[in-house]
Amino acid sequence: MDVMDLSNDKKIYCVYFLNLLISGFFYSFMTGTLIRFNNQNTLLILLISSVIDLLLLLGLKKTTVIQSISLRNYAWITFLICSMFFGLISFKDQLELYLLMYSVITLLISCMALILQEQILKVELSLTTGFFNIQLLRNGSKMLGFFLGILLSGDSLRMFFLYLCMIFLFFNSLFSFSLTEKVQLESVQRQVGILGKESYLLLGITGTTMVIWIPLITKTFIEGGLDTISWLPFLLPGITSILLIQLQKKHMWLFTSTVIEYIALLLFVLFFSLRILSIFPILQAIIFSFLTACLISLGIKVRKYFLQVNQENDMKYILQTLTVNGSFFSILLSLFGREATFLEIGLFVLNLLVIFYLLFRKEKYL
């Protein structure tokens, strides 16, 4: 189908999918690249991403430059800058150059994602439907991006990564340019007192858990001689999350009951037991994938509640605070990247407390 034949809403979904695909592609590729360069802190990429999110919010607060750039221009700027970096990397295979490229591209992609996420929530009829659709796009695109990125992070395949990424960026720019409206960020208009602030803590813990444990499990695969399937911890969570969301859309009682909370408790105990004993890495990845799906479902509940009690606030402002909240937790926990055992114990305890809280206050989130 020709790009121009798609409706504007579908084009927005296509651009959002491509942005998340590129983001996941870069993230998993850089995780594999850190391992290839024998970097001890596999959570360094998570730390960089979190710092970029904080800088973005600061930029939105202090200047109007970010808001003044349209989605189309962001797409083409990203394409051009990537072309420059890829030209340098093809001649110099240096970790510092990869990290600089990742930082710049992540900043630009984050600006585009913020614009697109707000547009998607605007066109949906309900917050539940909007978050379900956003999560489906996130999981599908990042699942594919994670798989391709970790697969192509080896030294002999990195040029294939560069070529494939350029193709993704080109189509991202093409769809963005074909939008009939000049979609861009608008300045925040309303900022009143925020309610339900405990949601920041709940989402920070559950959201960070997923992104931190994936590279840790991947490292276990590589150390255990399972390099050829080290993409499994990136791929399986996306598949199970998509399946669970589709199931919940058809059977809403799964979303409006507490069954997911109890399943998550059981899975956490099983998963953490395997991690402590350092056995069955493939089974760890399988259980973690189902656990990730449950945590995403719980996160949608909390996000829905949070936006409902803050309807008087500007949506962009609320979404930005959630992004920065996730970044704050990512920075905080990624600092313990060298203390993996301590980090995993802490995540396990914190997540159990979150689930017990959701069960105790279930009337707020059902």
C-alpha positions in Angstrom: 0.0 0.0 0.0 1.3 3.5 -0.9 2.2 5.6 2.1 -0.1 8.5 0.8 -3.1 6.2 0.8 -3.1 5.8 4.6 -5.2 8.0 6.9 -3.5 10.6 9.1 -4.3 8.6 12.2 -2.9 5.4 10.7 0.3 7.3 9.7 0.7 8.5 13.3 0.5 4.8 14.5 3.0 3.8 11.8 5.5 6.5 12.8 5.0 5.6 16.5 5.7 2.0 15.7 8.8 2.8 13.7 10.1 5.1 16.5 9.8 2.4 19.1 11.2 -0.1 16.8 14.3 2.0 16.2 14.5 2.7 20.0 14.4 -1.0 20.9 16.8 -1.7 18.0 19.4 0.7 19.3 18.9 -0.3 23.0 19.5 -4.0 22.5 22.3 -3.4 20.0 24.1 -1.2 22.4 23.6 -3.7 25.3 25.2 -6.4 23.1 27.9 -3.9 22.1 28.8 -3.2 25.7 29.2 -6.9 26.3 31.3 -7.2 23.1 33.7 -4.5 24.4 33.8 -6.2 27.8 32.2 -3.3 29.7 31.4 -4.4 33.3 28.2 -2.3 33.8 25.7 -3.7 31.3 23.2 -1.1 32.7 25.2 1.8 31.3 22.8 2.1 28.3 19.8 2.4 30.7 21.6 5.1 32.6 22.3 7.1 29.4 18.6 6.7 28.4 17.4 8.0 31.8 19.7 11.0 31.7 18.4 11.9 28.2 14.8 11.8 29.5 15.7 14.2 32.3 17.5 16.6 29.9 14.5 16.5 27.6 12.1 17.6 30.4 14.5 20.3 31.5 14.6 21.5 27.9 10.8 21.6 27.7 10.6 23.6 30.9 13.4 26.1 30.1 13.0 26.7 26.3 10.5 26.6 23.5 13.0 25.3 20.9 12.0 21.6 21.4 8.3 22.5 21.0 8.9 24.6 17.9 10.3 21.6 15.8 7.7 19.6 13.9 7.5 15.8 13.8 8.6 15.9 10.2 11.7 17.9 10.9 12.6 15.7 13.9 12.4 12.6 11.6 14.7 14.1 8.9 17.2 15.5 11.4 17.4 12.0 13.0 18.0 10.4 9.6 20.7 12.9 8.6 22.6 12.7 12.0 22.4 8.9 11.9 23.9 8.9 8.4 26.8 11.0 9.7 27.4 8.7 12.7 27.1 5.5 10.6 29.8 6.9 8.3 32.2 7.4 11.2 31.4 4.0 12.8 32.1 2.2 9.6 35.7 3.4 9.8 36.2 3.5 13.6 34.8 0.7 15.8 35.1 2.6 19.1 32.8 2.2 22.1 32.9 6.0 22.8 31.5 6.7 19.3 28.7 4.2 19.8 27.7 5.8 23.1 27.7 9.3 21.6 25.6 8.2 18.7 23.2 6.4 21.0 22.8 9.5 23.2 22.0 11.8 20.3 19.6 9.5 18.6 17.8 8.6 21.8 17.2 12.3 22.5 15.7 12.9 19.0 13.6 9.7 19.1 12.3 10.6 22.6 11.1 14.0 21.3 9.2 12.3 18.5 7.7 9.6 20.9 6.4 12.3 23.2 4.5 14.0 20.4 3.1 10.7 19.0 2.0 9.3 22.4 -0.1 12.4 23.1 -1.7 12.3 19.6 -2.7 8.6 20.1 -4.3 9.2 23.4 -6.2 12.1 21.9 -7.8 10.0 19.1 -8.9 7.1 21.4 -12.3 7.0 23.0 -11.1 5.8 26.4 -7.9 5.8 28.5 -8.0 2.0 28.7 -8.2 1.6 25.0 -5.6 4.2 24.4 -3.1 2.6 26.8 -3.9 -0.9 25.5 -3.1 0.3 21.9 0.0 2.1 23.0 1.3 -0.9 24.9 0.6 -3.2 21.9 2.6 -0.9 19.7 5.4 -0.6 22.2 5.6 -4.4 22.8 5.4 -5.4 19.1 7.9 -2.8 17.9 10.4 -3.2 20.8 10.1 -7.0 20.6 11.2 -6.9 17.0 13.8 -4.2 17.7 15.3 -6.0 20.7 15.5 -9.2 18.7 17.3 -7.6 15.6 19.5 -5.4 17.8 21.0 -8.1 20.0 21.2 -10.4 16.9 23.3 -7.9 15.0 25.5 -6.6 17.8 28.4 -8.9 17.0 31.5 -7.5 15.4 30.9 -9.4 12.1 27.3 -8.3 11.8 27.5 -4.6 12.9 27.4 -3.3 9.3 24.1 -5.1 8.7 22.8 -3.2 11.8 23.9 0.1 10.3 22.2 -0.6 6.9 19.0 -1.9 8.4 18.7 1.0 10.8 19.1 3.4 7.9 16.2 1.7 6.2 14.0 2.0 9.3 15.0 5.7 9.7 14.2 6.4 6.0 10.7 5.0 6.3 10.2 6.8 9.6 11.0 10.1 7.8 8.8 9.2 4.9 5.7 8.5 7.0 6.4 11.6 9.1 6.6 13.8 6.0 3.4 12.4 4.6 1.3 13.5 7.6 -1.2 16.1 6.4 -0.9 18.1 9.6 2.2 19.7 11.1 2.2 17.6 14.3 4.5 19.1 17.0 4.7 19.7 20.8 2.6 22.4 22.3 3.6 24.4 25.4 2.1 23.1 28.6 -1.0 25.2 29.5 -2.3 23.9 32.8 -0.2 22.8 35.8 -2.2 22.3 39.0 -1.6 20.1 42.0 -1.0 16.5 41.1 -3.1 13.8 42.8 -2.3 10.1 43.4 1.4 10.7 43.7 1.9 7.2 45.0 1.5 6.2 41.4 5.0 7.5 40.7 6.4 5.0 43.2 4.3 2.1 41.9 5.1 2.7 38.2 8.8 3.5 38.9 9.3 0.1 40.6 7.4 -2.1 38.2 8.6 -0.3 35.0 12.3 -0.2 36.0 12.1 -3.9 37.0 11.4 -4.9 33.4 14.2 -2.9 31.7 16.8 -3.8 34.3 16.3 -7.5 34.5 16.4 -8.0 30.7 20.2 -7.2 30.3 20.9 -9.1 33.5 19.3 -12.3 32.1 21.0 -11.7 28.8 24.3 -11.6 30.5 23.4 -14.9 32.2 22.8 -16.4 28.8 26.1 -15.3 27.4 28.1 -16.4 30.5 26.3 -19.8 30.3 27.4 -20.4 26.7 24.0 -19.6 25.2 25.2 -16.8 23.0 23.3 -18.0 20.0 20.0 -17.5 21.7 20.9 -14.5 23.9 18.1 -12.6 22.1 15.5 -14.7 23.9 15.2 -12.5 27.0 14.4 -9.6 24.6 11.9 -11.4 22.4 9.8 -13.5 24.8 8.5 -10.6 27.0 7.2 -8.8 24.0 5.3 -11.9 22.7 3.7 -12.7 26.1 2.7 -9.1 26.7 1.0 -8.8 23.3 -0.9 -12.0 24.0 -2.0 -11.0 27.4 -3.2 -7.5 26.3 -5.1 -9.1 23.4 -6.7 -11.5 25.9 -7.6 -8.7 28.3 -9.2 -6.7 25.5 -11.5 -9.7 24.7 -12.1 -10.6 28.4 -12.1 -7.4 30.4 -12.6 -9.2 33.7 -9.0 -10.2 33.5 -8.1 -6.5 33.7 -10.8 -5.4 36.2 -10.1 -8.3 38.7 -7.1 -9.1 40.9 -6.2 -12.3 39.1 -3.1 -10.8 37.5 -1.8 -9.6 40.9 -2.0 -13.1 42.3 -0.3 -14.6 39.2 2.4 -12.0 39.4 3.1 -13.0 43.0 3.5 -16.7 42.1 5.7 -15.9 39.1 8.0 -13.6 41.1 8.7 -16.3 43.7 9.5 -18.9 41.0 11.6 -16.5 39.0 13.6 -15.2 41.9 14.3 -18.7 43.2 15.8 -19.6 39.9 17.9 -16.4 39.8 19.3 -17.1 43.3 20.1 -20.7 42.5 21.6 -19.6 39.1 19.9 -22.5 37.3 17.9 -23.0 34.1 18.5 -19.6 32.3 16.0 -20.5 29.6 13.3 -21.3 32.1 14.2 -18.0 33.8 13.6 -16.1 30.5 10.2 -17.9 30.0 8.9 -17.2 33.5 10.2 -13.6 33.3 8.4 -13.1 30.0 5.0 -14.0 31.7 6.0 -11.9 34.7 6.7 -8.9 32.4 3.2 -9.2 30.8 1.6 -9.1 34.3 3.7 -6.1 35.3 2.7 -4.2 32.2 -1.0 -5.0 32.9 -0.7 -3.7 36.4 1.1 -0.6 35.1 -1.8 0.1 32.8 -4.2 0.0 35.7 -2.1 2.5 37.7 -1.6 4.8 34.7 -5.4 4.8 34.0 -6.1 5.7 37.6 -3.4 8.4 37.6 -4.7 10.2 34.5 -8.3 9.9 35.7 -7.6 11.7 39.0 -5.5 14.3 37.2 -7.9 15.3 34.5 -7.6 19.0 35.4 -3.9 18.9 34.4 -2.5 19.2 31.0 -2.0 15.6 29.5 1.5 16.4 28.1 2.6 17.6 31.5 1.3 14.4 33.2 2.9 12.2 30.6 6.2 14.0 31.0 6.2 13.6 34.7 5.6 9.8 34.3 8.5 9.6 31.8 10.9 11.5 34.1 9.7 9.4 37.1 10.7 6.2 35.2 14.0 7.8 34.3 14.7 8.7 37.9 14.2 5.2 39.0 16.2 3.9 36.1 19.1 6.1 37.0 18.9 5.2 40.7 18.8 1.5 40.2 21.3 1.4 37.3 23.9 2.9 39.6 23.9 -0.6 41.3 24.7 -2.3 38.0 28.0 -3.7 39.4 26.1 -5.1 42.4 23.8 -7.4 40.5 22.8 -9.7 43.5 22.0 -6.8 45.8 20.0 -5.1 43.0 18.0 -8.2 42.2 17.1 -8.8 45.9 16.0 -5.2 46.2 13.8 -5.4 43.1 12.2 -8.6 44.3 11.3 -7.1 47.7 10.0 -3.8 46.2 7.8 -5.6 43.6 6.2 -7.8 46.3 5.4 -4.7 48.3 3.9 -3.0 45.2 1.7 -6.1 44.5 0.5 -6.3 48.1 -0.4 -2.6 48.0 -2.4 -3.0 44.8 -4.3 -5.9 46.4 -4.9 -3.9 49.6 -6.2 -0.8 47.7 -7.8 -2.7 44.8 -10.9 -0.5 44.9 -8.8 2.4 43.5 -7.5 0.5 40.5 -10.4 -1.8 39.4 
